[in-house]
Amino acid sequence: MAYKIVHKSLKSIKADVIVNAANTKPICTPGCEMELYVAADAEKMLDARRMLGEIEQGKAASTEAYNLMAARVIHTAMPRHGCDNRAKEKVLRNCYRNSFKLAGSFSCKSIAVPIFMLDSKTFPKRKAIEIAMGEVTKYLSKNDITIYIAVPQIDEFVLPDNLMQDIDSLLYYEGESYGGNSLQDTIEKETESFGECFFRLVDEKGLTDATVYNKANVNRKVISKLRIKPDRNVDKKTAIALAIGLELDINDTEYFLKLAGFALSPRIKFDRIVRYFIESGKYDIQEINEALFKYTERVLVGADK
């Protein structure tokens, strides 16, 4: 399915499985883990964690979720203090992989996971994000599931320096409109539906449906429903995500959105950031979603209506 970056703590997310960043020893550490334990029922959760005993760093084990909005909690052991960053990175990747593997054994449809070590003072925040996003997208490429990436504090969610500088500069712009020519001189099919346009562009670019919906982080059911009913409605974020998946330039994107009844407004921060990436020829949905989350708390997620 897709990932969703959400501005929430793990305790507030409804998912089949919640992944907890745990200590190797059967204790509850202060901070996010303590908050999760309290929401679940601290005494019961701690007793269950003690039953698991010590967990090797990078490995994962599960308990009941008790009062949380989940069926299971997976406890995965973080790197021990004293490890260098290279060793920590290896452990963190194993934490994601072993947690997802264990979650898969429960046949779950949704997982809520934090960005491991994002709040650490000894590990680079940007590296923590890159590891998380890389492992999540890698898992989703082979598994039909929804993953919620919990980020309680947006200030900790950092972008690459050059990207933040570009977007910070962009958001100072207060112009009334953008440049650009009408697409009517390049696409003369004003009567086609959104779905007809989408599948025409897929064919013209020599792509497959799967290539586009994976690149767009859109549920494949959206495409299947468009196949059945090309004139069905989609929401704005889905339309934009599909434009990204097709790697449309800004003129084609504006025409494409128009067929769905939408436009990119220079007055809306979300729209201006989307436009920035398209005009820059940057079609990495992960990078776009990270920027949108950082500045607007909204990401491009293909809705399954």
N, C-alpha and C positions, 0 to 999 in steps of 0.2 A: 504494500500500500504506500505509505508515505511517512515522513517524520514531521513533527510539529514542534517548534520551539515555543515554549509557553512561559510567561512571567508568573510562575507559581512555585510554591514549595511542594515537595513530593506528597506531603500529607493531604494536600488539597486536590490532587489529581485522581480521577477515577480511571483505573486501568486494571487489567487482569493480573498483572505482575508489577510490583514496584521494586526497583533495585536500590539497595542501601549501600553507601560507601562505608565499609566497616573497618574496625581494627582487627588485626590478626588474632588478638586474644578475645575471649568472650566477655567483653566489657562494652559499655555504652559511653561513647566519647561526647563531650559537650559540643553544642552547635546543632547542625542539621540532623545528625543522627539522634541526638537527644530529643529534638523536636518530633521526629518520626516515632520514636519509642513512646513518648507521652501521648501522642494522638492514637497510637495503636492500643495502648494499655501497657505502660512501662514494665510493670511487674511480670506480666505474662510473657511479654516479648523478651525480657532479659532472661527469664527462666528457659525459654525456648532457645535463645542464643547460647546459653551455657550448655545446653544439651548437645549442641553442635560441636562444642569444644573449640580448639584453636583452628583457624583456617589459614592455610598457607597463602602468602601474598600472591595476588593474581588469580586465586581460585575462588569458587563460589559455592554457597550452600543455601538452602531455603528453610523458611519457617512459615507458620500461619501468619496472616495479616491482621487478625483480630478486628479492631474497630476501624481499620483503614478501609478505603474504598477499593479494595483489591482482594484477590483470592490468596495470593502468596507474596511474601517478601523475600527477595534474594539478597543475601549478605555477601558482598565480595570484598576481599581484604586488600586494602590500599598498601602502597610501598612503605616499608619500614623507614624510620628516620635514619639518616646517615647514608642512604643510597645516593649515588650521583644521578644527574638528570637522565643520562642515557639508560641507566638501569630502571629508573622510575618509569620512563616511557614504555619500556618493554612490559613492565608489570601492569601499567594502566591498560595497554592494549589487551593483555590477557584478561584483565578484569571485565572489559566489555565483551570479549569473545566468549569467555566462560559463562558470563551472566546470560548472554543471549542464547547460548547453547542450552543452558539449563531451563530458561524460559520456554524455549521451543519444545522441550520434553513435556511441558504441561499443556501443549496444544493451545496456547493462549493467542488472542487476537490483538492484544495491546500491551505495551510495556512502557512504564514511566522510569526514566533514568536521569540522574543528575550529570553534570559535567564534572568528572572526577578531578579533584585537586584544583578546581577553579578558585577556591578561596584560600589556597595555600600561599604562604609568603616565601616559600622556597622553590616554587616551580612556576615557570612562565605561564601566565594566563592564556596568552595566544596559543601556545603549544598545547595546553590542555584542551582548548576548543578545537584545534585542528585534529587532535587525536580522536576526540569524541565524534566529531562530524564525519571523519574518515571511516571510523569503525561502524557508525550507524548506517551510513550510505552503503558501505560494503555489505552489511548484513541484509539490508533491504533489497539489494540487487538480486538476492536469491530467495527471499522470504516475503510472503504476502501478509504483512502485519503492520500495525501502526505503532510508531515509537514517539512518545512525548519526551522532549528534552527539557527538563525543568531548570529554569534559571531564576532563582528567587531575587537576586540583586542584579539589575541591568548594568549598574556601574562596573561590575566585574566582567561583563561580557565585552571584551575589547576586540576591535578590528585591526587589521594591519595598518601601520602608521600612515602609509601613503593613501590608502583608501579613506581613512578617517579625515585626512586633510582635504581630499577632493570633495567629499560629501559635506564637510563643514563649510567649505567655500560655496558649494552649490546652494546650501540652505540659507545663505545670506541673500540669494537672488530674489528680488521682489517684482520681477517683470510681469507684465500682463499676459504675454503670450510667447510662444516659441516660434522659431523659424520653421521652414520645411514646406515642401510643395504638396499639393493634393496628390493622392494616389490614383486619381482617375486617369492620369496620363500613362500609368503603368498597369493598372488593373481595371478593366472596363466591364466589370460584372457586378454592378450595383444591385442587381436583383437576386443574386445568389444568397443562400442562407449561411449562417455562421458555420454549420456543420459541413455544407457543401464546399465552402471556402477552405475549411480546415483540411478536408481530405484531398482537395485539388492541390493544395500546397504541399501536402505530404507526398503526393505522386510526383509533382513537378520537381521536388528536391531529391527524389530518389530515396526517400526515407521509409521506415515502417512505423506502424502505429506504436509498437512497443518501444522503439528508439525514442519517439517523441514523448510518450507519457513517462518514461523513466527519466529522461533528461529534465522534464518539467516538474517532476515530483507530484504527478497527478495520478489519482486512482484509475486503474485501467477500465473500471466500470463506466467512468465518464465517457471514454472513447467508444465503448461498446454501445452505450445508449445513444450517442450521436450517430452511430452507424444505423441504428434502427430508426431514429427520428432526427434527421439533420437540422430541422428547424426548432429543436427544443431549446429552452433557455439554459444558459450557464451563468454563474455569477461572475463578477468582474475579476476577482482574483484568479479564478480558473481560466478565464479568457486570456489574462496576462501571462499566466504560467504556460499556457499552450503556445502563445506567441514566443516566449523564451525558448520553449522546446523546439520550435521551428526555426529559431534564430532569425526572426524577421527584423529587418531594419526599421527605423522609426516610422517611415511612411507606411510601410506594409502593416506595422503594428497598429497604427491609428485607423487604417481601413478595417483591419481585422476586428478591432474592438468596436468600431462603429456598427458592424453587422450584428454584434451582440447587444447593442444599445448603450455602449459606454465610451468614455473618452479619458485622456490623461489631462488633468487640469494643472495649470501652473500654480494654482493657489493651494494645492493639496500636497503636503510633504511626502506622503506615500507615493503619489504619482510622479513627483519630481525625482525621487530616488530611482524609481523604475526607469524613467526616461534617461537618467544619467547612465545607467548600465547599458541600455539598448543603444544609445547614441555612441557609447564608448566601445561597442562591439563586445561587451562582456556578458556571456550567456551562461555563466556558471550559477545554477540555481542555488547552490549552497552559499556562495558568496553573496548573492542578492538577498537571500533570506536572512543571513547574518546581519547585513546592513539594515534591512527593514526592521528586524527585531531590535537592534540597537537604538534606532532613531524613532520608531513608531509603535513598537510592541505588536505589530501585525506582520505576518509572513504570507508568502504565496503558498496556499495549500489548495490543491484541487478538490473541490467539494464533490461529494457523491450525492446528488440530489435525486 
